[in-house]
Amino acid sequence: MVLEETDNDSVFEPQVTDEYVETQYGDVHCVMMGTVKANRPVILTFPDVGLNHKSCFEALFNHEDMQEIVRHFPVCHVEAPGQQEGAKTLPAAYPYPSMEQLSEALPGVLKHFGLRSVIGLGVGAGAYILARFALNYPDLVDGLVLININPNAESLMDTVTNKITDWTCTLPDKILANLLGKEELQTNLDLVATYRHYITATMNEANVSQFLRSYSNRSALEVERPVPEGSINVRTLKCSTLLVVGDNSPAVEAVVDCNSKLNPT
């Protein structure tokens, strides 16, 4: 969207720049909404596995309470390779990037769009990628909003459970179990149907399966909470960070654990 400011600041003409940014780990689909300005930060989003920028963030940014933010701050939506709406199946010879490599692709995205720094907004796998990006490039991140983040590697029990679900569940069912809590899966059938439609109708399931595999094989972020008079070189997020999780989310325990590892100041 291009923000055209007039005397009464009432004109808002939407315009979207849709590009594929070449990185060392493959082409990354990006959607820039708004005009980059030197004195204003850019919001950079990264969706969860099984979602794209539309299904993950469109409702949020279209909400009336967000219009003042969208009017004044550009938004750059970033999607992992092959995760955009209507994506073609990735070549069989293409090695899908790890979560670490996906975070290393982001500096190239910022350089492409001429962004000095960003405020990151990520969900699930996207939150993990943005957190790792902020840990490795603290000067490029002004702040983070991390929804349903899991900072840990998969446990042995998680690995066994995932192997069993690989045999017994379809990919949409696995994605839904990752996105929604048990109560929502059983009672909020409209929401389940909506997400199932997003996954089956707009996403390339072969590509999603590769992204899910990368997320399942992630390493721990290894963040530490600084202690008084302790080492000044602890690995921690240096920007202001907001953690968000729902009461019934399957990520509650992971988010609480992440919170215990962050600097409370």
Order of alpha helices (4+ residues) and beta strands (2+ residues): beta-beta-beta-alpha-alpha-beta-alpha-beta-alpha-beta-alpha-alpha-alpha-alpha-alpha-beta-alpha
